[in-house]
Amino acid sequence: MSHAAAEPPRVPRRLPCVEERSAGGVVVDVFEGQARIAVIARRNRAGRVEWCLPKGHIEGEETLPQTAAREVAEETGIEGRVLIELGTIDYWFAVGDRRIHKYVHHYLLEAIGGDLTIENDPDQEAIDVAWLPLREAHRHLTFPNERRIARVAWQRLAGDT
């Protein structure tokens, strides 16, 4: 018969939480009378392709609109002028020993120059870039919250606020 002391029950350790902010957006161009937006494809951790709105981290003293314009240009090759804020998405995920509460601020941008390319993406996260008709973009975007942002952009441009 063993007299070893019973181990106390394990209490799950709560991971520390970190808040992160990013910005990106819906960059719109009108081609042959139809509004279209630039979207990027990337691979998730499981290797599946996801079609997303361009976005990324704030650098230095950038404002959120400056970050959105820079990230759109880096990830799509399209230079854009920020018009309005469309909304913010927030979500949680874990990396290593911490939980991240991520806020992504999305803006509507007017395309003012450039050509579609992923060659300027410093992180090389984008594997493809494409123009999608704005009125149908929500059908192709992977994430429901980004589909909602694309619909808001369509509504704002169509005057259905």
N, C-alpha and C positions, 0 to 999 in steps of 0.2 A: 504494500500500500504506500503510495507516494504522499509526501507531505509538502510537495512544492506549492508555493503560493500561487494562487490563481492570478493570471494577468488581468489588469484592469481592461475594460472594454475600450477599443480604439475609437477615438472621436475623430471624424474626418477633419483634416486641417483645411481651413478656409484660405484660398489663395488670395494674395493681395491684389487689389484692383488698381488699374491704371486707366486714365482717360486719354483717348487720342482723338484728334480732329484732322479731317481731310476735306478736300474740296475737289469738285469736278463739275461736269455738266453735260448739257444737251447743246451741242453746237449745230446750228441750223444753216443750211444753204438752200437756195431755191434753184432748181435745175429743171428746165423745160416746164416751168409753171407749177412744179410740185416741190413742197418742202421735204427735205431729207436731212437725216442726222448721221453723224459719224459715230460708229461704235467699234469697240475692240473685242478681240477674242483672246482669251488666255486659258492656260490649263490650271485646274485647281489641284489641290494636294493629291487627289486620287488619280490625276491625269486626264480627267474629262475636260472637254472644251466648254467654256462659259462665255457667252456674249454679254458684254457689260458696257456701261457708260464709262468714259475715261475719268479717272480721279486719282488723287494721290496726296501725299503728306505736304504740310506747310514747310517751307524752307525759310530759315532766317526770320526776318521781320515782315514777311509777306502778309497781306490781308487775305481773307478767304477768297474774294473775287480774283485777286492776283494769282493765287494758287490755282484756282479753277482754270483760268486762261492759260497759265503755263503748262499745267498737266494735260489739258486738251491738246495743246500744240505738240508737246513731247510725245504723247501716246498716239496721236492721229495724224500729225503733220499739218493740221488745219489751225490757222491763227484765228482767234475769235475775240469779239468785243462783248464783254458782259453787259446784258440788258437788265435782267431782273433775277431775283432769287426764286427758285422753284420749290424748295423744301429741303428738309433735313431727314436723313435716315439714320437711325441708331440701332446698334446690335451688339451682342456680346460674343466673345470667343476667348479661348485659352491658348496661350503660347508658353511652353515651358512651365515655369513656376508662378505664372501670374495670369489673371483674368483681364481682358481688355474690354472697356466700354468705348466703342468706336462711334463717332459722329461724323457723317459725311454730308457736307453742305453742297447742294446742287444748284447750279445757275443755268439760265438760258443765255446762250451766246450766239451772236450773229457771226457767221463765217466771213472773214474779210481777206483771206488769202491762204496760200499754201496748197499742197497736194497731199493726198492720202499716202501715208507711209508710216511704218513702225520703226524705221531706221534711227529716229531721234530719241527713242525711248531709252533713257539712261539705265533703267533697271532691267530692260529686256524682258518685261513681263508679257507684253503684247506679242501674240504670235500671228495675228492678222488684224486687218482693219477694213471696214466696209461702210458704204453709204446705204442707209435703209430709208425707205419712205417713212416720214414721221407718222403718218396716219396708221401705219402697220408695225411700227417699231416695237410696240409693246408685245407683239406676238413672238418676237425673236429674242428678246432679252431674257436672260436666264433667271434673274431674281425678281420676285413679285414687287418688292419695293422700288426697284428701278423701272419696272413696267409702269408703276403708278406715277413716277416722276415723268416718264415719257408722255403719259396721258395728260398730265398737268401742263406740260409744254404745248401739246397739241391744243388743249382747251384755251390756253392763254393766247396763242397765235390765232386761233379761230374766233376769239372774242367770246368764248363761253366760259367766263370766270366763274 
